[in-house]
């Protein structure tokens, strides 16, 4: 189980690197051990940057909207070919 202390450590690593570089940190900016720990404690890189408050969360369209678009397109195709 990942403790809150470990998550805080990982977020602090990202924030410090951001301040040091003046840009969003990249995976290549960290040594292998630190990078693997950050990802283990915070998840995939984009989620880690979001957790540290360095990046806005990506808003994903709901699956229902996508499905609705597909159904509408299918109806247009089938009704237009009569």
C-alpha positions as CSV (number, residue, x, y, z in Angstrom):
1,X,0.0,0.0,0.0
2,X,1.3,3.4,-1.0
3,X,1.4,5.8,2.0
4,X,0.5,9.5,1.7
5,X,4.0,10.3,2.7
6,X,5.4,8.5,-0.4
7,X,2.9,10.3,-2.6
8,X,3.9,13.6,-1.1
9,X,7.6,12.8,-1.6
10,X,6.9,12.0,-5.3
11,X,4.9,15.2,-5.8
12,X,7.6,17.3,-4.2
13,X,10.2,15.7,-6.5
14,X,8.1,16.8,-9.5
15,X,7.5,20.3,-8.1
16,X,11.2,20.9,-7.3
17,X,12.3,19.8,-10.8
18,X,9.6,22.0,-12.3
19,X,11.0,25.0,-10.4
20,X,14.6,24.1,-11.2
21,X,13.9,23.7,-15.0
22,X,11.2,26.4,-15.4
23,X,9.1,23.9,-17.4
24,X,7.2,20.7,-17.0
25,X,9.6,17.9,-16.0
26,X,10.1,15.1,-18.5
27,X,10.8,11.5,-17.5
28,X,14.4,11.9,-18.8
29,X,15.0,14.6,-16.2
30,X,15.1,12.0,-13.5
31,X,17.4,9.1,-12.8
32,X,15.9,5.6,-13.3
33,X,15.2,4.9,-9.6
34,X,13.5,8.2,-8.9
35,X,11.4,8.0,-12.0
36,X,10.3,4.4,-11.2
37,X,9.3,5.5,-7.6
38,X,7.4,8.6,-8.9
39,X,5.4,6.4,-11.3
40,X,4.9,3.7,-8.7
41,X,3.5,6.2,-6.2
42,X,1.5,8.4,-8.5
43,X,0.7,6.3,-11.6
44,X,1.5,7.1,-15.3
45,X,3.5,10.2,-16.1
46,X,0.5,12.5,-17.1
47,X,-1.4,11.5,-13.9
48,X,1.8,12.1,-11.8
49,X,2.1,15.6,-13.2
50,X,-1.6,16.2,-12.5
51,X,-1.3,14.9,-9.0
52,X,1.6,17.4,-8.4
53,X,-0.6,20.2,-9.7
54,X,1.7,20.9,-12.6
55,X,-0.7,19.9,-15.4
56,X,-4.5,20.3,-15.8
57,X,-6.4,17.0,-15.9
58,X,-7.4,15.9,-19.4
59,X,-11.2,15.9,-19.7
60,X,-12.3,12.8,-21.5
61,X,-15.6,12.8,-23.4
62,X,-18.1,10.4,-21.9
63,X,-18.5,7.0,-23.6
64,X,-22.3,7.7,-24.0
65,X,-21.6,10.8,-26.2
66,X,-19.3,8.7,-28.4
67,X,-21.8,5.9,-28.6
68,X,-24.6,8.3,-29.4
69,X,-22.6,9.8,-32.3
70,X,-22.0,6.4,-33.7
71,X,-25.7,5.5,-33.5
72,X,-26.6,8.8,-35.3
73,X,-24.1,8.2,-38.0
74,X,-25.3,4.6,-38.5
75,X,-29.0,5.8,-38.7
76,X,-28.0,8.4,-41.4
77,X,-26.2,5.7,-43.4
78,X,-29.0,3.2,-43.3
79,X,-31.8,5.8,-43.9
80,X,-30.0,7.5,-46.8
81,X,-29.5,4.3,-48.8
82,X,-33.2,3.3,-49.3
